[in-house]
Amino acid sequence: MRVTDKIKAFYSMLMGLNSLTHIGFKLRDPRHVPSNGLAGESYEFIMEGRQSASVEFTFYPATADKGDYIVVYLIDYKTDKGFSLDAWLQKRYGVTHQSPFKLSNYSGEYDQQLKQFEKFVNDLFYNTELKSVLEGKEWIDINFNWRL
């Protein structure tokens, strides 16, 4: 599948994230970030809430040596703080061996993998603690472990 098709499908998936759209989050236009070293090129999608919280989805398309990968980051623009969903999951549930943010860890073709990822993210954002952050009621400080 071409990268442009993947980006379109990813954009459509984000438009249907009920856990965010239900509480008033709006999707901004994606931004292409050219390759800068090891990370490779990416596409940033930001969903802004009514309060100061935003959710940034950064999509890294597959290359020859790695599959499609997504980084999800929650940001509070009032305090300039943020944390990744991966760090939150590690703090709450411990380290997982298969990253839920790597689409190849889901079964099927890209579209099926994206649907499974959408369900995973929706379920997370319905979590009481994360929903409270998204609604601007509280914030969670999560330190990033640079040694991972």
Legacy VTK file of the C-alpha trace (Angstrom):
# vtk DataFile Version 3.0
C-alpha trace
ASCII
DATASET POLYDATA
POINTS 148 float
0.000 0.000 0.000
1.318 3.447 -0.892
2.173 5.852 1.927
-0.393 8.383 0.687
-3.123 5.729 0.951
-1.959 4.823 4.452
-2.083 8.484 5.491
-5.626 8.869 4.128
-6.773 5.738 5.973
-5.058 6.913 9.172
-6.757 10.323 8.880
-10.156 8.641 8.446
-9.502 6.411 11.453
-8.722 9.452 13.611
-11.922 11.177 12.454
-13.808 8.178 13.838
-12.139 8.025 17.267
-15.352 8.250 19.286
-13.494 8.548 22.582
-12.099 11.908 21.418
-14.759 13.257 19.061
-17.410 12.528 21.702
-15.788 15.081 24.034
-15.258 17.713 21.346
-11.790 16.989 19.963
-11.197 18.247 16.426
-8.579 16.967 14.010
-6.210 19.471 12.432
-4.674 18.906 9.024
-1.724 16.513 9.068
1.825 17.773 8.792
4.600 15.926 6.968
7.931 15.857 8.807
10.833 14.959 6.489
13.327 12.317 7.548
15.743 13.465 10.223
18.131 10.655 10.962
17.143 7.345 12.499
13.462 8.113 13.011
12.733 8.581 9.323
9.915 10.610 7.861
6.689 10.976 9.799
3.248 12.519 9.661
1.831 14.429 12.623
-1.886 14.523 13.329
-3.063 16.722 16.193
-6.489 16.486 17.769
-7.315 19.528 19.865
-9.768 19.513 22.727
-11.976 22.264 24.086
-9.708 22.661 27.095
-5.932 22.867 26.905
-5.403 19.165 26.176
-4.397 17.887 22.768
-3.452 14.482 21.462
-0.655 14.160 18.930
-0.486 11.059 16.771
2.796 10.702 14.904
2.699 8.072 12.180
5.986 6.592 10.983
5.400 4.674 7.735
7.102 1.351 7.177
10.602 1.275 5.740
12.716 -1.642 4.592
13.805 -2.518 8.138
10.758 -1.594 10.246
6.968 -1.628 10.096
4.406 1.142 10.518
4.670 2.683 13.979
2.563 5.246 15.857
3.531 7.466 18.776
0.629 8.931 20.765
1.393 11.902 22.993
-0.958 13.809 25.310
-0.126 17.480 25.711
-1.353 20.193 28.081
-0.619 23.498 26.382
-1.376 25.553 29.513
1.463 23.953 31.438
3.590 22.813 28.473
3.604 19.263 29.846
3.089 16.009 28.054
3.449 12.253 28.164
3.247 9.365 25.746
0.593 6.686 25.971
3.406 4.157 25.896
4.943 5.688 29.063
1.502 5.774 30.728
0.930 2.095 29.898
4.347 1.161 31.256
3.725 3.066 34.483
0.268 1.560 34.997
0.760 -1.983 33.711
4.490 -2.619 33.332
6.581 -3.163 30.232
4.955 -5.094 27.403
6.947 -7.271 25.012
4.836 -6.503 21.957
4.251 -2.830 21.404
0.594 -2.015 20.730
1.852 1.004 18.769
3.529 -1.134 16.095
0.846 -2.019 13.545
2.537 -5.262 12.497
1.740 -6.625 15.971
-1.906 -6.736 14.872
-3.220 -9.367 12.460
-4.272 -8.831 8.874
-3.517 -6.235 6.250
-3.021 -2.533 6.978
-6.747 -1.691 7.113
-7.458 -4.498 9.602
-4.421 -3.534 11.683
-5.614 0.077 11.769
-9.087 -0.990 12.931
-7.561 -3.005 15.778
-5.337 -0.070 16.728
-8.397 2.228 16.683
-10.178 -0.084 19.132
-7.097 -0.210 21.363
-6.786 3.603 21.473
-10.531 4.142 21.962
-10.495 1.732 24.898
-7.537 3.580 26.447
-9.140 7.007 26.097
-12.300 5.760 27.793
-10.132 4.929 30.834
-11.285 7.150 33.709
-7.828 8.559 34.399
-7.036 9.417 30.778
-10.523 10.748 30.116
-10.113 13.136 33.050
-6.866 14.403 31.493
-8.513 14.814 28.092
-11.405 16.756 29.621
-8.945 19.094 31.378
-10.000 18.068 34.891
-6.587 16.809 36.035
-3.075 16.132 34.769
-0.767 13.152 35.254
2.983 13.667 35.545
4.822 10.747 34.004
8.580 10.807 33.798
10.175 9.482 30.641
12.757 6.730 31.084
15.572 7.676 28.692
17.329 4.321 29.246
14.700 2.215 27.472
LINES 1 149
148 0 1 2 3 4 5 6 7 8 9 10 11 12 13 14 15 16 17 18 19 20 21 22 23 24 25 26 27 28 29 30 31 32 33 34 35 36 37 38 39 40 41 42 43 44 45 46 47 48 49 50 51 52 53 54 55 56 57 58 59 60 61 62 63 64 65 66 67 68 69 70 71 72 73 74 75 76 77 78 79 80 81 82 83 84 85 86 87 88 89 90 91 92 93 94 95 96 97 98 99 100 101 102 103 104 105 106 107 108 109 110 111 112 113 114 115 116 117 118 119 120 121 122 123 124 125 126 127 128 129 130 131 132 133 134 135 136 137 138 139 140 141 142 143 144 145 146 147
